[in-house]
Amino acid sequence: MENQAQFFRTVFISNPRSGSMGNKRSLIRLIDRVWGGAKKHYSILVTTRAGEGERLAREEAGRGADLIVAVGGDGTLNEVVRGVLGTKAVVGLLPAGSGNGFARHFNIPLNLTKACQGLLHPRVVQCDVGVASDRIFIVTFGCGVDASISDRYQHSTVRGMFSYFYHGIRAFTDYQGIETQVHANGQLFYAGRPLLLTLANVRGYGGGTIIAPNASTSDGLLDLVALNSLGLKESILHLRELFNGRIDEIPGYHHTQIREAVIERAQDGVIHLDGDPYPGDREIRIRTIPQAIPLALPEYGL
């Protein structure tokens, strides 16, 4: 379901560590130029530490902000959604992250001027949210090599896609999968040491990767994807399938759609939610919250 919307008080919540490090002042000037020029009532808040976006979003929603825009990547969007969940506020996004998986799914312009202009008169759609134990995600959850990459990237002093791919290569070369069982839809779905084990609400992580080509944020389902470990030569051979929508042609690919699932691992290990790493328990319970968040999209988006 979607409809046109008019907002009266907008708050932009900007994460200065998202994406490349050099464009934060220009981002604020861009917002001032577009929204100030349109005579809109808005304010801009800048986070100073991880997790602060959730608190700011919750406070601003409580003060009556009806549109709260995450300025950053998928992790920043996750924080804002956590703060807004259960309120009447609508969530928007200016994609200033490294991978921008959520923006790519909805065809939100990666040109920030166009994305900002598109939010002046947006349409609103309802978006599903995933839950991994007690944490939400709106893009992807993972507990394979993708989580290891996220963990390495979080500790990097260099941001951007080049750094992300660099840490991806480093993580892949020494990744050891954890013995894992996944039960979904009342049966055993997967058993082994996966290279990737992902729950996807959208088509890909970002950066152009496509791991769940038919994923939808409005069907009440998550796409569960597992990929067996591959040798270096075979991985290079099939790398293009991660970008052309043919991941199902990679040997050892497993896929189903779920409303609930249980992941049981032989040991604790790092997980990621929307690209941000966290310590993960041996057992992780996955579920969906259908149509949990109203999302403002540029009219010319998906």
Secondary structure, 3 states (H helix, E strand, C coil): CEEECCCCCEEEEECCCCCCCCCHHHHHHHHHHHHHHCCCCEEEEECCCCCHHHHHHHHHHHCCCCEEEEEECHHHHHHHHHHHCCCCCEEEEEECCCCEHHHHHCCCCCCHHHHHHHCCCCEEEEEEEEEECCEEECCEEECCHHHHHHHHHHCCCCCCHHHHHHHHHHHHHHCCCCCEEEEECCEEEEEECEEEEEEECCCCCECCCCCCCCCCCCCCCEEEEEEECCCHHHHHHCHHHHCCCCHHHCCCEEEEEECEEEEEECCCEEEEECCEEEEECCEEEEEEEEEEEEEEECCCCC
